[in-house]
């Protein structure tokens, strides 16, 4: 009886205070490198760390937590004169050390004459990742691009090539035979399809909306073109060993704009 009365009083309180915001829902764990999807009331204004971000007409929004983020994240929601501030602790991840020896010198440090090419490649990738559309494909569940395979490289691992420390690995590597079919992890629109980038070789990038993108690297064959709409599960190409690769495999990346995220935060590997 007490609980029923308490519930009725709460409903009455809301009816007398129409500017009170409803609870914000989050999907995703607040760990370094993770993608976080939020759901607020439609037509709300959302600030993440004091920066306004896009919200869909259904109330969905999304943001990413960088690999080495140390501070908490602050989400502010505004609607009809009411506001709510939510502070979430960001938990630390432990990253592996990955040593690879016996590589040709040019795979560790590229020749200077290739710097301009690498710069142009990076611009192509950066421009594709900067796209900000109203698509909301990111709200769906991602699926693995290749099934029944072994993960040989994980996000955040520090790579030491021929004894020289390099930048962390920001992707997820799937070992597979050359020519193995690769499937789209999620519905999306192709924003980049290039067969011969220096580092990443055969490369495809998909836009999933609100700054969320995925990238597929080292591909042998590419079956999609820029501007093409793709459905989850469509075959988009095959595994190769193009670009700076030590063997046949698929390397995938997940980004929220220029923030490099952990693909495992959206994929169920097992």
N, C-alpha and C positions, 0 to 999 in steps of 0.2 A: 504494500500500500504506500509506503514511504517513497519507494523508487518511482512508482507511477505518478505520485504527486510532484516529485522532483522533476520528472520529465515534462509534465504539463506546465510547470512554472518556467522551465527553460524555453519551451515553445512560445509561451506568452511573452517572455523576455525578448525573443527574437522578433515577434510580431510588433512589439512596441518600439523596437530599435532596428528599423530597416537598413540602417547603414552598417550594421555589424557584418563583417566578412565571414564567409564560410571557410572551413578548414582547407588548406592547400594540400594536395596529394602529390607525392613524389614516387617515381619509379627509378630504381638504381641506388646502389650503395655509395655513400659519401666517402670514397677512398680516392687517393691520388690516381689520376689517369682515367677516371671513370666518366661516362656520359650520364647525365641526370635529366630525366624528363619530368616536367611538372604539369599539374592541371589545376587551373584556377577558374573562377567564374568568368564567363565570356565578357569581353570588353573591359577587362581589368588592365591596369598598367603595371608592368613588372620591371623591377630593377634588380639586377644581380651585381653585387659589389658596386652599387651606385651607378651602374650603366643600364640604360633602358634596353630591353631585348624584345624581340618579336613575340607576339602571342597570337595564336590562330583564332578564328571565329568560334571554335569550340572551346577555347580556353587552354590549349596546349602550348607549352613553351619548353625550351631545352637549353642546356649549357654544359660546358665541359670543365673538368678539374685537371689542371696541368700535372705533369709527372712528379714534380718536386714541390708542389704547393704545401706550404707549412701553416698558413693562417686559416681560420674558419671562413665559411662563405656566408654572406648576408643576402637574404632574399627579401625584398620589400614589395608588397602588393597594395595597390590603390584602386578604389572604386567608389563612386558616389559619395565622395567626401570622407570615406572611411579608409583606414590603412592598417596594415599588419606587417610586422617585422619578424622574420624567422632567421635564427642563426644556427647553422649546422656545423658541427665539428667535422673536419676533414681528416680521415685516418691515414696513417702512413702505410705504404707498401714496401715490401722487401724485394730488392731487385737482384738478379743473378749476375755473375761474372761469366762471360763467354769468351774463351780463347780460341783463335783460329790461326794456325801457323802454316807455313809453306806456301803462302800466296805470292803470285808474281808482284813485283814492286809496284807496277802501274795500278794494281787493284787496291793497294794500301794508300798510295799518294799519287794522284793523277798527274800527268805531265802538264806543264804550264800552258802549252799550246792548246789545251782542251778547256781552259778556264772559261773562255767566252762561251763555248758551247754549253758548259755546265750551268753558267749564269742564265742563258736563254732557256734551258730546260727547267730550271728552278722557277723562272717567271711564269712559264706555261702552267706548271703545277700550282703555284701560288695564286694565279688568277682564277683557276678552276675552283680552288678551295675557298676563295673569297666570295663566291656567289651566294646571294641571300634571297631565296625565293619563298613563296607562300606554301610550297608543297609541305605535306605533313606525313610523308612516308615513314619518317623516323619514329612515329608512334607505334609502328608494327614490330613484330618480333623478327630479329635477324636469324638467318639460317646459314650454316656452314657452307662454304663454296665447293669443298671437296670432302666427301665422306670416307670413312674407313681409312684414314691416313694418320701419319705420325706428326706431331708438332715438334719441330726441330729448333725453333727460335721464338722467344717470347718478348713481349713489350718490356722496355726498361732495362734489359740486360746490357751491362757494360761490355762492349766488344774490344778485345785486345788483339789486333791484327799484326802478326809477326812480331809480337812483343811491344807494339806501339798502341797505347790507349787511344781509342777513338770515341766518337759520339755514341750515345746509347742507341740500341735498336728500338725503333718506335713501332714495329709491326709484329705480325704473327706469321710464322713460316710453316707452311704445310709441305712435307716431303711427298713427292708424287713423280711418277714416270713422265718423261717428256711426251706431250700429246694428250695427257689426261684432260678430260673436259672440265671446265670451270663454270660454275653456275652463279648467277647474281644472288647476293645475300639478301637483297631487299629491292622492292620497286624503286625505280629511280630514272633520272634523265642523264644521259651521257654528256659530260662537260669537257672531257678530254679523251682522245683515242689516238695514241702515238705508238708507232712500232719500234722506234729506235732512239730512246733517250739514253744518255750516257750511263747514268747510275742504275736506272730502273728498267731499261730495255723496253719491251712491249708493255705499255702502260695504259690503263683505263681508269677514269675517275667518274663516279656517279654523284649527282646531287640528290639528296633526300629531303631537302627543305630546311629552312631556318639556320643555314650555315653548316649542316651536317653532311659530310661527304665520306665516301669510301674509295680506296685506291687499290688496284690490283697490279702487281709488278712482275717483271721477268717473263712475261707471256711469250709464247711462240707464235700463235695465231690469234688475231683479234677479229671478232665477228660483228662488232658494233661500230657505229659512227657517231660523231659529235652531234648532239641534238636529238638523238634517238631515245624513245621511251622504252624502258625495259621492265619486264615483270620479274618478280622474285622466282628463282628457279630456272629462268631462261639460260641457255648455254651462251656465254659471252666470248669464249675463246678457249685456248688450251695452255697447259703448263709448258714452260720452256726454261731456258737457261740464258736468257738475253740480258744485256746490260752488265753490271758488275755483280756477277753471280758465280758461285763456286760449284754449282750443280743444279740439276732440274728441281725446281720447287716453286711454290706460289707464296709470295709475300703480300699480305694485305695490310692496309692502314685505315685508321678511323680518325677523322678530324672534326672539330667544331671550329670553323674558320681556320686560323693558323695554330690552334692548340692541338697538339698531337695526343691522341687518346689511346687507351688500351682496347683493342678489338674484343678481347675476352670479356670486357664489361658489358657487351651486348650479345655475345654468342654463347650458346650452351654447347660446349665442346663434347662433353660426355653424355 
